[in-house]
Amino acid sequence: MFIALEGVDGSGKSTQLALLAEALGPDTLKIREPGGTEAAEAIRSTLADPGIPLDTTAELLLFFAARADLVRRVIRPAIEAGRTVVSDRFVDSTEAYQGVARGLGVEVVHELNRIATDGLLPDLTILLRVDPETGLARAESEDRFEAEGVAFQRLVAGAYEEIARREPDRFVVVDGSGSPEEVHTRIMAALGSKARQ
Ligand code: TYD
């Protein structure tokens, strides 16, 4: 099984991913995007640094380079070995951030996602819904995207809502407000109800 967590910056995904992985058991593979391989972590540090000038199309392609390496060398083999994989972000981040918020186009993101992942999609994607302003205030660092400010995060949030509406079978939207324990309880309840569907 493959589960992804999505949300605006500061939505609490990383904390929730750790709690979810713990709840799913010791054999669960926890990854983050961009990252999860040596090459993808190197790409991540370039992408995260607002001090490194980067053209937006180059930025887009770097996300796909990182994803292709992670999917082919880590995620697929783990799924084939029967492991559960949980990921902090996946394909929908690129649609929301680059496709919509950066305005590079949703179609091109779909096509490049298909090439990078060979069509692999999560079985379930959990969207943590938080107010973008609250999220931005909570985000610890100032990366390239957080530096874009609240209007950018609002575009990202709107794009996520749209994807969740378009793909109701793959998505579950969870209220990200409250304590980490409260949000975790909601996520586990959502997982349970999806499993019964
Ligand atoms: P994230 O790990 O959530 O940030 P943090 O350092 O706060 O834990 O994600 C890194 C940033 O990369 C985040 O601002 C969202 C952005 N991003 C994209 O723009 N497109 C993508 O495809 C992905 C995976 C991330």
Boltz pocket constraint, residues with backbone or C-beta under 6 A from the ligand:
constraints:
  - pocket:
      binder: B
      contacts: [[A, 9], [A, 10], [A, 13], [A, 14], [A, 32], [A, 33], [A, 34], [A, 63], [A, 88], [A, 89], [A, 90], [A, 91], [A, 93], [A, 94], [A, 95], [A, 97], [A, 98], [A, 139], [A, 140], [A, 141], [A, 143], [A, 145], [A, 146]]
      max_distance: 6.0
